[in-house]
Amino acid sequence: MSRLVALPLSVLMLLNFVLSANGGNDPTRVRTGMVVSQSDIASQVGVEVMQEGGNAVDAAVATALAMAVTHPTAGNIGGGGFLIFRPNDGEPTAFDFREKAPAAAHPEMWLNEKGEYDYQRHHESHKAVGVPGTVAGLHLAWKTHGKLPWKRLVEPAVRLAADGFVVGDGLERSLKEQIDRFEKYPASLAQFTKDGKPYLAGDLLKQPDLARTLERIRDQGPAGFYEGETAELLVKDMEANGGLITLEDMKSYTAQQRTPLRGTYRGYDVIGMCPPSSGGVGVIEMLNILEGYDVRAAGAGSAANLHRMAEAMRRSFADRAQYLGDPDFNPEMPVARLISKEHAAELRKTIDESAASISTPESFEWAYESDETTHFSVVDGDRNAVSMTYTLEYAYGSAITVPGAGFILNNEMGDFNAAPGMTTTGGLIGTKPNLALPKKRMLSSMSPTIVVKDGELFMVTGSPGGRTIINTVLQTILNVVDHEMNAQEAVDAGRIHHQWLPSRIQYENQGFSPDTLAILRGLGHELYPIDKQGSAEVIVVNAKTGQLEGGVDRRRPDGGAAGY
C-alpha cells in the first residue's frame, strides 16, 4: 500500500484513487484519469490535480515537481528532459528542456594539461554540470497547454519539501548507496543524511532549503530559478569550485517547443521525441525493421525474435552514433531518412536470421550514459496524454547540492563526446555531432513515446536506463501490439539490450529460458546477464472497456499507478 506523507495533503486523503499494489500481472484499472510514475506520492499529487479540473499537462507539471522532492535519485529541478503532449483534439507537440552547455564550453574541455582524457572532469566535477532546463520546460508546457494556476501546481512540492514525507524502502537503499559521494559536498551530506547517518524507511525527510527554492519558483515562475537568489546561489557555488555556469548562462536559458517525430507500426501511429533525443529515431527505426517479420508468430521471448531485435538494435545504434546530436548545431541530420520504411528495408536485408552480425571497434563506440533517469505517463479524463522523461544523468546527478538552495545539480555534460576524434575500445567517442560547444544541448536516449490507433489514444510509454531506454520502450510496444499483453504484463516481461558495441546482448537473467539463451549463443551472440533493465511506466487504453490500464515497473521500488 501507499505510504502517507506526514502533512495534510488532501490528495492523500482521497478514497477514490487507485494505487497499484498487486503482486500479479493484473494492471491497475481506472476509468477517468491516471498517473504512473516511480514515486507513488507524486502519482497521487498528479491525480488530485486532474480531479480539480486540471488536464494531463497540469498533472505532469505537479508530478514532476513533486518527484523533485520525493525521488531525488532522478526527479529534479536541477536537470532536464523531454515532454510529449498529445491533445485529444489536436496535433501532438514536444517540449525540449534538455540542459545546455555553458558559454565557456568547448570540444577539448575534458582533456587535462597533458592533452589526456580526464573522466573525473567529464563526469564528476562542477564542470560536468549543464545549465538546468526542467523549470523552464515545465513552465513552457504549462503556459502553452495548462489550465490550473501555476501556483496550484507547485504548491504540493513546496509542502512535501517543507513538511516532509516518509522515506520508503527504495529511497532508503538509494540514499545509503550515495553517502560516499555526498561526503564530498557538505550541503548534500546535510540534506540527505541525519548528521552523517543514513535515513531509514519510516523516517521523515524534510528539505527546507529546497522548499524555499520551490516557493520562489511558485511565486515568480522561471525567474524564481534562473534569476535572483536561486541563480546567485548556484553561480556562487560554481565560482568557488571551478564550474563554468554564469548568471548570464542561467538567465539566457530557454526551453524549446518542437515537432515530435511520427512513424507507423502495423497500423498504429507512433509519436516519439525528436533530436536532441535519439529516442524517437531509435524506436521508430527499429519498429520499421521489425515490421518486416512475423513477430507475433515467433512468440514473445523466442530466440528468433530476440535475435531480430538485437540485430535491429545493433543497426539503429550505429546510425545514432554517426548522425545524431543537437539539431540547432547539426541542421543536416538525415532524420527523415533514418525513420523511413526504405531505410529499414535496406537494413533488414543485411540481417542474417541464422547468424549474429559482427561489430568492430573500427565502426562506432559510445561513451557511458547513466541508468538513473525517470519517466512517468499521464492520461486525463479527456484522453489528453503526456509522456515525460527527465534526468540528472547519474543517480543524484553530480551529487552536488547547491548550498542554501537545496537541489541537486546534474552532470549531463558527461553526455557530450570526449574530444574530437577520440574514439577508443574503452568506450570513448569523438564524432562531431555531439562534441561540446557553447549553448549546445547534449545528445540523449530519453524516449517518451505515445502510440495511437485509428485516431484514438492507445498507449503512453517510456523508461529510464541510459541507452537501454530506447530498447526498453521498443519492447513495451512490441509486447502490447504484437503479443497482446496488458500494461502490467508488458512491463513485467524480460528485456534485452544491444548497442552495437560492445558486441553482445545484455539480458535480464530471470527473464529468459536457458534453452532460448543457448540458441542465441549458437547463432554467435555473446550474452551478458544483468539483474534488471529500466523502469517502464506504461498506460494502455483498453479499446473494449474504455478503461485505462496502468503498468508499474516493480524492478524499482516506491513507484505507483494512481487514478480515479
GIFEN-V476195 format. One record per helix or strand of 2 or more residues. SS is the DSSP state (H for helix, E for strand). FROM is the first residue (numbers start at 0). LEN is the number of residues. If there is no record, write none. Layout:
((SS & FROM & LEN) (SS & FROM & LEN))
This chain:
((H & 9 & 4) (E & 17 & 2) (E & 27 & 3) (E & 33 & 4) (H & 39 & 12) (H & 55 & 15) (E & 79 & 7) (E & 92 & 5) (H & 118 & 5) (H & 125 & 3) (H & 133 & 12) (H & 149 & 14) (E & 164 & 2) (H & 168 & 9) (H & 178 & 4) (H & 185 & 7) (E & 192 & 2) (E & 196 & 2) (E & 203 & 2) (H & 207 & 13) (H & 222 & 4) (H & 227 & 13) (H & 246 & 6) (E & 255 & 3) (E & 260 & 5) (E & 267 & 5) (H & 278 & 12) (H & 294 & 4) (H & 302 & 21) (H & 334 & 4) (H & 340 & 9) (E & 372 & 7) (E & 384 & 7) (H & 411 & 4) (H & 431 & 3) (E & 448 & 5) (E & 455 & 6) (H & 467 & 14) (H & 486 & 6) (E & 495 & 2) (E & 504 & 4) (H & 513 & 9) (E & 526 & 4) (E & 537 & 4) (E & 547 & 4) (E & 559 & 4))
